[in-house]
Amino acid sequence: MAAEDTPEPDKPAGTDEEGARAQLFGTWDVTDIEYNDPSTERYISVTPVAHTMGRHSSKQFKKSEISIVERLINRLMQTEENTGKKQKAIQIVRDGFEQIHERTDENPIQVLVTAVENAAPREETVRLKYGGISVPKAVDVAPQRRVDQALLFLTDGIYKDSFKTPTSASEALANQLVGAANYDVQTYAVSQKEEKERVAAAAR
């Protein structure tokens, strides 16, 4: 038999391209995420790891290398009810991602990345003192701070929607991320971004 007619040996299970892809929570693909904002792309990292056990905590600015999903989880922990409860926060995100997929039929990681880009303010104000007078001044927001602010707005919206209401935290998370990804100005995160930019525009 000629060499070109020799059949290829069967590949072992799990070695094909699809099986080799790492997945977040064993479900969501992290390899085909699209970024629409080039300024924040460097600071929105996507990995299949949702719990790095604080390996970045001793190094300045290393937070940008952590998965945006884990950063969202860490932000959710910064409330009175969830302080120190990382497994609980992970479960909230896991359930919220399932609801996002059921509603949109999209990869929830892509929805999160788009929501962060849409909720990231481009301008804000600082206070400058001239003599005894404090004057607001509009400034551009650094890309890393834009991502930080977007995560803050998203998690604040989740907390406000779920605190002392019939809405569960995972449902509130799905509402906020889907709304921000669609640039719905009724969503808390987008409304806060618009307000910051409006105040900055008035201070130019």
Secondary structure as GFF3:
##gff-version 3
##sequence-region A 1 204
A	DSSP	three_ten_helix	3	5	.	.	.	ID=ss1
A	DSSP	alpha_helix	17	20	.	.	.	ID=ss2
A	DSSP	beta_strand	23	24	.	.	.	ID=ss3
A	DSSP	beta_strand	28	29	.	.	.	ID=ss4
A	DSSP	alpha_helix	38	41	.	.	.	ID=ss5
A	DSSP	three_ten_helix	62	65	.	.	.	ID=ss6
A	DSSP	alpha_helix	68	76	.	.	.	ID=ss7
A	DSSP	alpha_helix	86	104	.	.	.	ID=ss8
A	DSSP	alpha_helix	108	119	.	.	.	ID=ss9
A	DSSP	beta_strand	123	130	.	.	.	ID=ss10
A	DSSP	beta_strand	133	140	.	.	.	ID=ss11
A	DSSP	alpha_helix	143	162	.	.	.	ID=ss12
A	DSSP	alpha_helix	169	181	.	.	.	ID=ss13
A	DSSP	alpha_helix	188	202	.	.	.	ID=ss14
###
